[in-house]
C-alpha cells in the first residue's frame, strides 16, 4: 500500500510537470490511542503515527510560486509574494502552511509537487495534518531551512488555527512530525516534551472505519474548546490540566460545563495510566482504560455517534479484543481497538459477519514521523 501511494505521487508528478521529481516526502497519518480533547487543555495525549501516509513528489523551481496537484482535485497555484485564501478546499492547507512558515521567518522558495495518499479522508486519522507536514517538509527542503519537528509542528498548528479556522491542539501535527519508529508517542501538550511508548508485541492496534464523516471546522469541535476555556476560567486555572480534584468540578460549574471538564481531567489520568499499562505489558488494564475513555467521550464530552458506539459494543463481545474506543475529535470517523495479535484475523472476520462484509478495517503498525528522500 505504501509503495503504491509513493509511486502514484511520482507518476502524477511526471504527468503533470513533464519532468522527474527531485525528492519525495512521506508524512504519516495518525491514530490517537488515548487522550482526546486533552491537547488544547494543556494535557496529555498518546497517539501513534501509522503506516498510511501522504506522499509528495516534488522539485524546486526558480519561480515565486508553489504548484501542487492531487489526483481528482484542482491544481493549487500559490503566489509566494501574495499568499491569499482561495475560498476553501484542500488548497487552504497548502496556503496556510506557506503563510505560517513565512510568518515564522522562513525564506519561502518555489516548488512543484504532486500528492498521493492512502490515509482515509475525514476518518479521524489526521489526513489534514499529514498534508500540512508534507507541505512544510517540501517547503523547508527547497528553502534550505532546518527541520525542527517541534517548531514545525507549531507552525502547522498555527496554519490550521488561524488560516483554516480549526481550533485544534498540537497533538496531530506533533506526532506526525516527531513520531519515533516502532512506538507510540506520549506528548505533554504544555511542555511539548515527548517520549516513545513501545506497543507490546502480543497486541495489534486495529482501526475500524465507521463510514461516518464530518467536517471539524463546521462541527461542534470549536464549541467544545470554548466550553473547556469557560470551565477553566470559572475554576480559576490556566487550563483544565491544572485541576486535580474532580469533586470541585461539580461543585463550581454548571452541569454541562462540569461534564466537559470531568472528561478532560479524568482523560488525562487515563492517558498516564495507559502508558504505565503498556510499559508493564498489562494489556487487559490498557483495554479497560480505552473503554472508559470511550464512555467519557460519549457521555461527558458528547462527541461520539451511534454508529461508533454500536461498533465499540460489538467489538467488546468478540473474543481477543481487549478494549476499544472512538478516536480523534469525534462526530464520526474511526474507532481504535487493542486486539490479540494472534486473533486479528478471526476478530476481523467476526466483526464483518456481525456488521457488514465491507467494513473497512486497518491493522496498523507504528511509523516514524515525516521524512524526506532525495531522488
Legacy VTK file of the C-alpha trace (Angstrom):
# vtk DataFile Version 3.0
C-alpha trace
ASCII
DATASET POLYDATA
POINTS 375 float
0.000 0.000 0.000
2.731 2.481 0.946
4.819 1.765 -2.140
1.729 2.097 -4.334
0.898 5.552 -2.943
4.526 6.655 -3.243
4.682 5.538 -6.860
1.360 7.245 -7.589
2.809 10.555 -6.408
5.919 10.121 -8.570
3.910 9.173 -11.671
1.449 12.034 -11.161
4.378 14.438 -10.961
5.765 13.150 -14.252
2.388 13.525 -15.986
1.652 16.944 -14.518
5.031 18.637 -14.908
6.745 16.650 -17.676
9.868 16.055 -15.608
11.328 13.839 -12.922
10.828 14.819 -9.259
13.908 15.640 -7.204
12.588 14.410 -3.872
9.796 12.534 -2.154
8.286 13.426 1.236
6.397 10.880 3.339
4.056 12.244 6.013
2.096 9.705 8.063
-1.446 9.749 9.309
-2.000 9.043 12.968
-4.341 7.208 15.277
-4.779 8.512 18.790
-4.677 5.585 21.180
-5.998 7.635 24.102
-6.300 11.273 25.147
-8.851 13.128 23.036
-9.718 16.789 23.657
-6.917 16.990 26.214
-4.308 18.568 23.929
-5.864 22.032 23.757
-6.320 21.827 27.535
-2.521 21.567 28.031
-2.907 17.899 28.920
-1.502 14.535 27.889
-2.102 12.516 24.727
-0.774 9.198 23.452
-1.061 8.979 19.654
0.764 6.772 17.165
1.854 7.594 13.631
0.536 4.888 11.323
1.800 3.115 8.239
-0.536 5.083 5.948
0.805 8.324 4.593
0.551 11.346 2.368
3.306 11.194 -0.238
4.553 14.311 -2.005
6.868 14.096 -5.022
8.447 17.463 -5.706
11.027 19.601 -7.435
12.395 23.039 -6.556
11.827 25.805 -9.119
13.134 29.321 -9.641
9.606 30.745 -9.726
7.997 32.519 -6.785
5.103 30.111 -6.591
4.083 26.700 -5.335
2.101 24.426 -7.638
0.646 21.219 -6.204
-1.552 18.630 -7.885
-3.506 15.760 -6.370
-5.452 13.208 -8.401
-9.138 14.090 -8.502
-8.639 17.634 -7.183
-7.888 21.035 -8.681
-4.283 22.096 -9.147
-3.217 24.516 -6.429
-1.154 27.523 -7.542
0.123 29.796 -4.796
1.887 33.120 -5.347
4.527 33.290 -2.612
4.636 37.079 -2.756
0.881 37.335 -2.258
-0.479 34.394 -0.294
-4.261 34.577 -0.301
-7.195 32.422 0.713
-8.793 30.519 -2.121
-12.259 30.106 -0.625
-11.971 26.609 0.804
-10.805 23.122 -0.133
-7.534 21.319 0.325
-5.573 24.255 -1.076
-6.161 26.156 2.163
-3.854 23.715 3.956
-1.123 24.405 1.398
-1.622 28.166 1.593
-1.944 28.128 5.377
1.353 26.296 5.867
3.187 28.603 3.463
1.734 31.657 5.227
2.642 30.296 8.666
6.190 29.437 7.571
6.617 32.951 6.208
5.306 34.396 9.473
7.918 32.289 11.296
10.701 33.742 9.141
11.161 31.022 6.510
12.566 32.321 3.205
9.989 30.648 1.007
11.168 29.063 -2.218
9.038 27.904 -5.143
8.407 24.254 -5.926
6.165 21.946 -7.917
4.621 18.918 -6.269
2.248 16.013 -6.741
0.394 14.397 -3.853
-0.963 10.895 -3.375
-2.289 9.394 -0.156
-3.577 6.196 1.385
-4.802 7.973 4.558
-8.627 7.918 4.555
-10.015 11.465 4.420
-12.380 12.546 7.208
-11.924 9.336 9.168
-10.189 10.837 12.191
-6.732 9.631 11.091
-5.419 13.166 10.564
-5.110 13.328 6.804
-5.042 17.130 7.117
-2.059 17.187 9.480
-0.267 14.683 7.238
-0.764 17.043 4.288
0.320 20.068 6.324
3.574 18.444 7.389
4.243 17.146 3.871
3.910 20.696 2.522
6.053 22.051 5.367
8.784 19.478 4.708
8.838 20.166 0.979
8.956 23.924 1.572
11.778 23.765 4.114
13.774 21.403 1.889
13.568 23.867 -1.007
14.311 26.941 1.132
17.153 25.216 2.965
15.596 25.831 6.373
16.322 23.469 9.291
13.794 20.782 10.169
12.884 21.072 13.842
9.875 18.763 14.363
8.501 20.619 17.394
8.877 24.078 15.844
7.420 22.932 12.520
4.511 21.246 14.302
3.733 24.601 15.927
3.905 26.288 12.518
1.453 23.747 11.083
-0.858 24.095 14.084
-0.920 27.862 13.590
-1.862 27.330 9.942
-4.809 25.192 10.958
-5.866 27.509 13.809
-5.522 30.886 12.131
-5.769 30.143 8.416
-8.063 27.121 8.101
-10.122 28.069 11.161
-9.874 24.799 13.059
-9.026 25.410 16.750
-7.068 22.162 17.145
-4.393 21.460 19.707
-0.829 20.424 18.923
-1.276 16.639 19.034
-1.824 15.818 15.378
0.925 17.990 13.968
3.457 16.971 16.610
3.040 13.217 16.314
3.047 13.436 12.509
6.272 15.457 12.639
8.093 13.754 15.507
6.906 10.155 15.900
9.552 7.569 16.667
9.565 4.320 14.674
8.138 1.220 16.363
6.417 3.132 19.191
3.535 5.373 20.127
4.363 8.854 21.436
3.355 10.303 24.786
3.059 14.089 24.456
2.863 16.630 27.249
0.938 19.323 25.396
2.092 22.058 27.796
5.846 21.491 27.730
5.796 19.731 24.318
8.069 17.075 25.783
7.630 13.653 24.219
8.688 10.109 24.945
8.226 6.932 22.890
5.991 4.220 24.329
6.531 0.719 22.866
3.443 -1.300 21.937
3.533 -4.820 23.467
4.228 -7.387 20.768
1.303 -9.562 21.819
-1.276 -6.981 20.718
-2.143 -5.288 17.464
-3.621 -1.820 17.011
-6.729 -2.173 14.850
-8.612 0.780 13.354
-12.227 0.357 12.228
-13.822 2.939 9.947
-17.423 3.699 10.899
-18.003 5.203 7.429
-19.381 8.347 9.093
-17.683 11.566 8.005
-17.531 15.035 9.465
-16.046 18.445 8.794
-14.369 19.534 12.006
-14.321 23.220 11.134
-18.092 23.157 10.684
-18.753 20.811 13.588
-19.109 21.364 17.315
-15.341 20.925 17.820
-14.642 24.627 18.255
-17.646 24.879 20.565
-16.207 22.126 22.786
-12.943 24.015 23.030
-14.765 27.177 24.078
-16.611 25.204 26.759
-13.302 23.997 28.184
-11.910 27.529 28.209
-15.032 28.750 30.003
-14.757 25.957 32.573
-11.080 26.727 33.236
-11.864 30.413 33.702
-14.655 29.685 36.171
-12.349 27.316 38.084
-9.588 29.942 38.159
-6.902 27.893 36.414
-4.915 28.469 33.198
-6.196 25.191 31.711
-8.194 22.159 32.793
-4.935 20.224 33.021
-4.373 22.073 36.318
-7.438 20.609 38.058
-6.618 17.745 40.414
-9.787 17.462 42.495
-12.626 16.108 40.351
-15.046 16.872 43.184
-14.643 20.628 42.835
-15.806 20.464 39.220
-19.405 19.556 40.029
-19.499 21.986 42.936
-18.306 25.024 40.984
-19.535 24.576 37.411
-22.888 24.424 35.640
-23.858 20.843 34.791
-22.898 20.929 31.094
-19.518 22.558 31.701
-18.913 20.183 34.616
-19.296 17.178 32.330
-16.928 18.653 29.743
-14.327 19.397 32.421
-14.729 15.995 34.085
-13.890 14.282 30.807
-10.683 16.278 30.382
-9.479 15.767 33.957
-10.212 12.034 34.018
-8.879 11.538 30.475
-5.517 12.993 31.465
-5.336 10.429 34.256
-6.284 7.651 31.854
-3.517 8.624 29.430
-0.819 8.293 32.073
-2.332 5.066 33.395
-2.493 3.704 29.836
1.188 4.490 29.284
2.063 2.648 32.500
-0.077 -0.328 31.472
1.661 -0.585 28.096
5.104 -0.392 29.670
4.090 -3.109 32.148
2.622 -5.256 29.389
-0.782 -5.166 31.131
-2.952 -5.232 28.026
-6.114 -6.028 29.985
-5.763 -2.832 32.003
-4.925 -0.896 28.850
-8.083 -2.234 27.222
-10.264 -1.221 30.154
-8.827 2.295 30.008
-9.744 2.517 26.316
-13.309 1.529 27.110
-13.530 4.031 29.981
-12.235 6.737 27.646
-14.960 5.953 25.121
-17.691 6.164 27.744
-16.361 9.521 28.896
-16.220 10.891 25.352
-19.729 9.577 24.696
-21.444 10.659 27.909
-19.489 13.636 29.309
-17.995 15.222 26.201
-20.763 14.086 23.838
-18.663 13.720 20.699
-19.401 10.122 19.749
-22.081 8.985 17.311
-24.406 5.930 17.465
-22.580 4.132 14.649
-19.312 4.199 16.589
-20.994 3.323 19.891
-22.501 0.246 18.235
-19.150 -0.794 16.761
-17.431 -0.463 20.148
-20.162 -2.585 21.785
-19.875 -5.215 19.050
-16.094 -5.399 19.298
-16.253 -5.857 23.051
-18.329 -9.006 22.502
-15.637 -10.594 20.321
-13.010 -12.824 21.875
-9.497 -11.413 21.582
-10.475 -7.720 21.867
-9.076 -6.083 24.996
-10.643 -2.649 24.563
-11.986 -0.180 22.019
-12.885 3.480 21.796
-13.714 6.216 19.335
-10.576 8.010 18.215
-9.976 11.524 17.022
-12.054 14.587 17.665
-15.342 12.761 17.223
-18.584 13.425 15.351
-17.796 10.446 13.114
-14.714 8.724 11.774
-12.902 5.737 13.224
-12.506 3.735 16.383
-9.358 2.058 17.663
-9.010 -1.297 19.410
-6.306 -3.349 21.102
-6.549 -6.908 19.809
-4.565 -10.068 20.496
-2.037 -10.232 17.663
-2.754 -13.925 17.177
-6.505 -13.282 16.890
-6.584 -10.359 14.463
-7.836 -12.392 11.511
-10.665 -14.048 13.411
-11.658 -10.754 15.073
-11.939 -9.018 11.704
-13.914 -11.918 10.221
-16.369 -11.948 13.108
-16.754 -8.184 13.048
-17.606 -8.271 9.349
-20.031 -11.134 9.903
-21.822 -9.114 12.579
-21.737 -5.666 10.964
-21.120 -5.673 7.213
-18.788 -7.654 4.954
-17.273 -4.463 3.527
-16.494 -2.647 6.775
-13.047 -1.058 6.462
-10.521 -2.387 8.978
-6.873 -1.338 9.151
-4.290 -3.285 11.123
-1.727 -0.578 11.789
1.896 -0.508 12.836
3.759 2.385 14.479
5.567 4.526 11.928
8.208 7.237 12.058
7.316 10.882 11.583
7.571 12.963 8.412
10.635 12.107 6.341
12.437 13.337 3.229
14.104 11.296 0.498
16.196 12.857 -2.297
15.884 11.151 -5.684
LINES 1 376
375 0 1 2 3 4 5 6 7 8 9 10 11 12 13 14 15 16 17 18 19 20 21 22 23 24 25 26 27 28 29 30 31 32 33 34 35 36 37 38 39 40 41 42 43 44 45 46 47 48 49 50 51 52 53 54 55 56 57 58 59 60 61 62 63 64 65 66 67 68 69 70 71 72 73 74 75 76 77 78 79 80 81 82 83 84 85 86 87 88 89 90 91 92 93 94 95 96 97 98 99 100 101 102 103 104 105 106 107 108 109 110 111 112 113 114 115 116 117 118 119 120 121 122 123 124 125 126 127 128 129 130 131 132 133 134 135 136 137 138 139 140 141 142 143 144 145 146 147 148 149 150 151 152 153 154 155 156 157 158 159 160 161 162 163 164 165 166 167 168 169 170 171 172 173 174 175 176 177 178 179 180 181 182 183 184 185 186 187 188 189 190 191 192 193 194 195 196 197 198 199 200 201 202 203 204 205 206 207 208 209 210 211 212 213 214 215 216 217 218 219 220 221 222 223 224 225 226 227 228 229 230 231 232 233 234 235 236 237 238 239 240 241 242 243 244 245 246 247 248 249 250 251 252 253 254 255 256 257 258 259 260 261 262 263 264 265 266 267 268 269 270 271 272 273 274 275 276 277 278 279 280 281 282 283 284 285 286 287 288 289 290 291 292 293 294 295 296 297 298 299 300 301 302 303 304 305 306 307 308 309 310 311 312 313 314 315 316 317 318 319 320 321 322 323 324 325 326 327 328 329 330 331 332 333 334 335 336 337 338 339 340 341 342 343 344 345 346 347 348 349 350 351 352 353 354 355 356 357 358 359 360 361 362 363 364 365 366 367 368 369 370 371 372 373 374
